[in-house]
Amino acid sequence: MAHYTKRIRDLREDRDIKQEHIAKLLGVKQTYYSRYELGKVEMPIRHLITLCKLYDVSADYILGFTDECKPLPKPYKKK
């Protein structure tokens, strides 16, 4: 689990986005989102999908199955 926690934190920080913004987007409190980044609670798949679209990266990248940070294919990009 530790691998994806670092990835979601790094992706957020690289884009200068605050936890509050991500939490609002996901429909959770900032303190709860913080627990995702700290690895204290597991993130639901629906939140993973939302973050993939927001950051334009694959779930494989966030989950650590690949280190290749490629954009999502066109049909899956955030509209």
N, C-alpha and C positions, 0 to 999 in steps of 0.2 A: 504494500500500500504506500510505502514511503516515496516511491518513485513518482507517482502521479501528484502527490501533494507538493513536491518541489516544482514540478512542471506547471501546475496551475498558478502557483505563486509567482514563478518567474515570468510566465506569460502576462500576468496581470501587471506586475511591476515594470516589465519592459515597455508596456503601453501607458504607463503612468495612470493606471485606473485604480481607484480606491476600492477597498473591500465593500464599502457601503453601496457603491454603484452595482457591483456584481450581485450582492445580496438582494438588492431591489429587483434586478433583472430576473433572479431565480425565485423571487417571492419568499425569501427567508430573511431573518434578522441578521445583521452584520456579525453578531457574536456566534451565530450558528454557522455562517459561512466560514468564519475564522477557524472553526473546528475542522472543516474540510481541509484547509491548508495545513493545519497542525497534525492531521492524521488521527484526530480523536473520534471522528465519525466517518462512516463511508458515504460517499456522494452517490445519490440516486442516478440511474442511467439517464433520466430526463434532464438532469442538470449537466451531466457530461455532454449530452448532445447540444444543449444550449451553449456551453462553453466552446465546443468545437466550431459551431457556427460563428460565435462572436469573434474568436481568435483566428478563424479560417485555417484550422489545422485538423488533422485526423485524430480520431480517438486512439488509434495505435500510437501516435506521437505522445499524447497526453498520458496514456497508460504505460508508456515506456517500452512498447514492443518494437519501436523503431526510434532511431535518433534523427531520422530524416523529417525535417519540418516543412512539408510541402503543403501548398494550399489545397483546399477541398475541391473536388470536381464541381463544375458549374451547377448541376442540379441541386447540390446540397448547400450552396452558399446562402448566407442570410440575405433575405430580400428586404 
